[in-house]
């Protein structure tokens, strides 16, 4: 934002705001899941991380071949 205010690119701050918004949204979703189902909410995070790592692994294999 400081760069945009001092004459830099006008919208260069948007990706950083989106990154922070995603962090806050994840924290809110995690807190509400923990509120409703306690420690079982960890399994949702673990399943999501496993799915993402599977997607990355298959995508990376396709790039190397």
MMTF fields as JSON, N, C-alpha, C and O atoms, coordinates in Angstrom:
{
  "mmtfVersion": "1.0.0",
  "mmtfProducer": "UNKNOWN",
  "numBonds": 259,
  "numAtoms": 260,
  "numGroups": 65,
  "numChains": 1,
  "numModels": 1,
  "chainsPerModel": [1],
  "groupsPerChain": [65],
  "chainIdList": ["A"],
  "bondAtomList": [4, 2, 8, 6, 12, 10, 16, 14, 20, 18, 24, 22, 28, 26, 32, 30, 36, 34, 40, 38, 44, 42, 48, 46, 52, 50, 56, 54, 60, 58, 64, 62, 68, 66, 72, 70, 76, 74, 80, 78, 84, 82, 88, 86, 92, 90, 96, 94, 100, 98, 104, 102, 108, 106, 112, 110, 116, 114, 120, 118, 124, 122, 128, 126, 132, 130, 136, 134, 140, 138, 144, 142, 148, 146, 152, 150, 156, 154, 160, 158, 164, 162, 168, 166, 172, 170, 176, 174, 180, 178, 184, 182, 188, 186, 192, 190, 196, 194, 200, 198, 204, 202, 208, 206, 212, 210, 216, 214, 220, 218, 224, 222, 228, 226, 232, 230, 236, 234, 240, 238, 244, 242, 248, 246, 252, 250, 256, 254],
  "bondOrderList": [1, 1, 1, 1, 1, 1, 1, 1, 1, 1, 1, 1, 1, 1, 1, 1, 1, 1, 1, 1, 1, 1, 1, 1, 1, 1, 1, 1, 1, 1, 1, 1, 1, 1, 1, 1, 1, 1, 1, 1, 1, 1, 1, 1, 1, 1, 1, 1, 1, 1, 1, 1, 1, 1, 1, 1, 1, 1, 1, 1, 1, 1, 1, 1],
  "groupList": [{"groupName": "UNK", "atomNameList": ["N", "CA", "C", "O"], "elementList": ["N", "C", "C", "O"], "formalChargeList": [0, 0, 0, 0], "bondAtomList": [1, 0, 2, 1, 3, 2], "bondOrderList": [1, 1, 2], "singleLetterCode": "X", "chemCompType": "L-PEPTIDE LINKING"}],
  "groupTypeList": [0, 0, 0, 0, 0, 0, 0, 0, 0, 0, 0, 0, 0, 0, 0, 0, 0, 0, 0, 0, 0, 0, 0, 0, 0, 0, 0, 0, 0, 0, 0, 0, 0, 0, 0, 0, 0, 0, 0, 0, 0, 0, 0, 0, 0, 0, 0, 0, 0, 0, 0, 0, 0, 0, 0, 0, 0, 0, 0, 0, 0, 0, 0, 0, 0],
  "groupIdList": [1, 2, 3, 4, 5, 6, 7, 8, 9, 10, 11, 12, 13, 14, 15, 16, 17, 18, 19, 20, 21, 22, 23, 24, 25, 26, 27, 28, 29, 30, 31, 32, 33, 34, 35, 36, 37, 38, 39, 40, 41, 42, 43, 44, 45, 46, 47, 48, 49, 50, 51, 52, 53, 54, 55, 56, 57, 58, 59, 60, 61, 62, 63, 64, 65],
  "secStructList": [7, 2, 2, 2, 2, 6, 6, 1, 7, 6, 6, 6, 6, 2, 2, 2, 2, 2, 2, 2, 2, 2, 2, 2, 2, 2, 2, 2, 2, 2, 2, 2, 2, 2, 2, 2, 2, 4, 4, 4, 2, 2, 2, 2, 2, 2, 2, 2, 2, 2, 2, 2, 2, 2, 2, 2, 2, 2, 2, 2, 2, 2, 2, 2, 7],
  "xCoordList": [0.822, 0.0, 0.868, 0.529, 1.992, 2.867, 3.404, 3.511, 3.745, 4.248, 3.176, 3.473, 1.927, 0.84, 0.587, 0.288, 0.706, 0.478, 1.601, 1.385, 2.797, 3.926, 4.229, 5.325, 3.277, 3.453, 3.781, 4.027, 3.794, 4.076, 2.852, 1.903, 2.888, 1.737, 0.499, 0.551, -0.596, -1.802, -2.401, -2.869, -2.398, -3.058, -2.071, -2.461, -0.826, 0.163, -0.053, 0.531, -0.853, -1.107, -2.196, -2.325, -2.988, -4.132, -3.73, -4.394, -2.676, -2.313, -1.982, -2.3, -1.359, -1.051, -2.311, -2.417, -3.254, -4.519, -5.276, -5.862, -5.263, -5.932, -5.27, -5.957, -3.956, -3.244, -3.621, -3.869, -3.664, -4.052, -5.518, -5.873, -6.364, -7.782, -7.953, -8.787, -7.168, -7.226, -6.75, -7.312, -5.726, -5.233, -6.302, -6.528, -6.949, -7.998, -9.189, -9.758, -9.573, -10.698, -10.393, -11.267, -9.171, -8.786, -8.818, -9.237, -8.379, -8.41, -9.847, -10.152, -10.723, -12.125, -12.79, -13.519, -12.543, -13.128, -12.596, -13.353, -11.305, -10.725, -11.262, -11.541, -11.406, -11.938, -13.387, -13.781, -14.186, -15.583, -15.708, -16.568, -14.857, -14.877, -14.465, -15.06, -13.46, -13.046, -14.153, -14.355, -14.861, -15.958, -17.059, -17.625, -17.363, -18.463, -18.084, -18.873, -16.885, -16.556, -15.252, -14.717, -14.741, -13.542, -12.348, -12.125, -11.574, -10.333, -10.539, -9.583, -11.737, -11.997, -11.84, -11.719, -11.842, -11.66, -10.279, -10.083, -9.329, -7.98, -7.999, -7.192, -8.895, -8.959, -9.353, -8.904, -10.171, -10.52, -9.294, -9.065, -8.511, -7.296, -6.296, -5.643, -6.175, -5.244, -5.685, -4.85, -6.978, -7.484, -7.285, -6.948, -7.489, -7.283, -5.81, -5.486, -4.92, -3.481, -3.057, -2.229, -3.61, -3.306, -3.784, -3.071, -4.983, -5.509, -4.656, -4.358, -4.266, -3.419, -2.059, -1.546, -1.469, -0.167, -0.285, 0.643, -1.399, -1.624, -1.749, -1.226, -2.436, -2.571, -1.216, -0.893, -0.433, 0.893, 1.796, 2.552, 1.72, 2.567, 2.22, 3.121, 0.951, 0.581, 0.877, 1.238, 0.731, 1.043, 2.542, 2.958, 3.351, 4.798, 5.317, 6.269, 4.719, 5.125, 4.822, 5.602, 3.711, 3.344, 4.286, 4.522, 4.825, 5.736, 7.087, 7.685, 7.578, 8.9, 8.94, 9.998, 7.851, 7.9, 7.963, 8.009],
  "yCoordList": [-1.186, 0.0, 1.252, 2.256, 1.18, 2.346, 2.687, 3.863, 1.669, 1.925, 2.586, 3.502, 2.125, 2.719, 4.162, 5.013, 4.433, 5.798, 6.755, 7.963, 6.22, 7.081, 7.094, 7.483, 6.676, 6.787, 5.492, 5.515, 4.375, 3.089, 2.561, 3.3, 1.277, 0.676, 0.788, 0.589, 1.109, 1.416, 0.199, 0.324, -0.969, -2.151, -3.237, -4.398, -2.895, -3.903, -4.458, -5.487, -3.821, -4.262, -5.321, -5.974, -5.511, -6.422, -7.872, -8.509, -8.43, -9.813, -10.006, -11.048, -9.031, -9.146, -9.112, -9.846, -8.274, -8.22, -9.538, -10.035, -10.101, -11.383, -12.495, -13.368, -12.474, -13.461, -13.349, -14.36, -12.133, -11.937, -12.295, -12.828, -12.001, -12.351, -13.866, -14.372, -14.594, -16.052, -16.591, -17.557, -15.975, -16.387, -16.181, -17.055, -15.034, -14.743, -15.67, -16.163, -15.912, -16.811, -18.225, -18.893, -18.679, -20.001, -20.082, -21.092, -19.027, -19.002, -19.012, -19.699, -18.254, -18.218, -19.57, -20.061, -20.173, -21.494, -22.547, -23.392, -22.502, -23.457, -23.274, -24.253, -22.04, -21.777, -22.213, -22.771, -21.965, -22.387, -23.909, -24.49, -24.561, -26.033, -26.603, -27.575, -26.016, -26.468, -26.234, -27.052, -25.135, -24.839, -25.892, -26.294, -26.337, -27.272, -28.726, -29.484, -29.14, -30.571, -30.847, -31.953, -29.874, -30.004, -30.51, -30.057, -31.435, -31.848, -32.69, -32.924, -33.145, -33.874, -32.967, -33.453, -31.666, -30.708, -30.836, -30.451, -31.37, -31.55, -32.503, -32.358, -33.461, -34.427, -33.754, -34.176, -32.731, -32.001, -31.293, -31.309, -30.675, -30.005, -31.014, -30.752, -32.162, -33.187, -33.75, -33.987, -33.962, -34.471, -33.455, -33.822, -32.194, -31.142, -31.044, -30.888, -31.137, -31.095, -32.305, -32.179, -33.471, -34.672, -34.535, -34.909, -34.004, -33.806, -32.816, -33.049, -31.734, -30.759, -31.334, -31.075, -32.105, -32.693, -33.724, -33.876, -34.433, -35.361, -34.638, -35.098, -33.515, -32.717, -32.188, -32.225, -31.704, -31.19, -32.303, -32.102, -33.472, -34.593, -35.045, -35.332, -35.114, -35.54, -34.456, -34.757, -33.214, -32.118, -32.033, -31.798, -32.215, -32.131, -33.272, -33.083, -34.436, -35.553, -35.261, -35.629, -34.609, -34.271, -33.247, -33.268, -32.358, -31.328, -31.936, -31.573, -32.852, -33.438, -34.387, -34.531, -35.026, -36.019, -35.399, -36.112],
  "zCoordList": [0.0, 0.0, 0.0, -0.627, 0.712, 0.772, -0.607, -0.955, -1.401, -2.743, -3.605, -4.373, -3.481, -4.257, -3.835, -4.672, -2.552, -2.065, -2.456, -2.545, -2.69, -3.034, -4.525, -4.928, -5.345, -6.787, -7.499, -8.705, -6.813, -7.445, -8.187, -8.452, -8.517, -9.191, -8.308, -7.094, -8.95, -8.196, -7.489, -6.358, -8.124, -7.566, -7.127, -7.004, -6.893, -6.521, -5.113, -4.77, -4.311, -2.951, -2.86, -1.824, -3.924, -3.881, -3.585, -2.767, -4.207, -3.866, -2.383, -1.81, -1.773, -0.344, 0.51, 1.492, 0.145, 0.887, 0.734, 1.695, -0.472, -0.677, 0.128, 0.658, 0.224, 1.024, 2.498, 3.154, 3.015, 4.408, 4.641, 5.693, 3.66, 3.788, 3.834, 4.584, 3.038, 3.059, 4.407, 4.924, 4.972, 6.286, 7.356, 8.193, 7.326, 8.305, 8.107, 9.08, 6.851, 6.584, 7.069, 7.622, 6.868, 7.358, 8.867, 9.432, 9.518, 10.981, 11.503, 12.478, 10.857, 11.278, 11.044, 11.906, 9.881, 9.601, 10.562, 11.04, 10.847, 11.787, 13.196, 13.888, 13.619, 14.959, 15.084, 16.108, 14.047, 14.124, 14.05, 14.711, 13.251, 13.214, 14.561, 15.026, 15.194, 16.521, 17.544, 18.442, 17.411, 18.334, 18.239, 19.255, 17.025, 16.833, 17.048, 17.611, 16.612, 16.709, 17.454, 17.368, 18.172, 19.004, 18.213, 17.09, 18.765, 18.122, 16.871, 16.132, 16.617, 15.373, 14.154, 13.03, 14.37, 13.273, 12.645, 11.493, 13.389, 12.851, 11.664, 10.746, 11.668, 10.561, 9.253, 8.187, 9.312, 8.09, 7.522, 6.312, 8.395, 7.948, 7.393, 6.383, 8.047, 7.576, 6.224, 5.351, 6.048, 4.774, 3.656, 2.53, 3.963, 2.964, 2.574, 1.397, 3.562, 3.278, 2.459, 1.557, 2.76, 1.989, 0.55, -0.381, 0.365, -0.989, -1.77, -2.942, -1.15, -1.829, -2.184, -3.273, -1.293, -1.6, -2.712, -3.506, -2.787, -3.891, -5.218, -6.234, -5.211, -6.437, -6.884, -8.071, -5.951, -6.288, -6.803, -7.754, -6.181, -6.604, -8.019, -8.807, -8.351, -9.713, -10.731, -11.869, -10.344, -11.253, -11.505, -12.64, -10.488, -10.631, -11.499, -12.257, -11.403, -12.265, -13.715, -14.593, -13.987, -15.354, -15.965, -17.173, -15.151, -15.649, -15.992, -17.005, -15.171, -15.37, -16.575, -17.187, -16.931, -18.006, -19.366, -20.368]
}
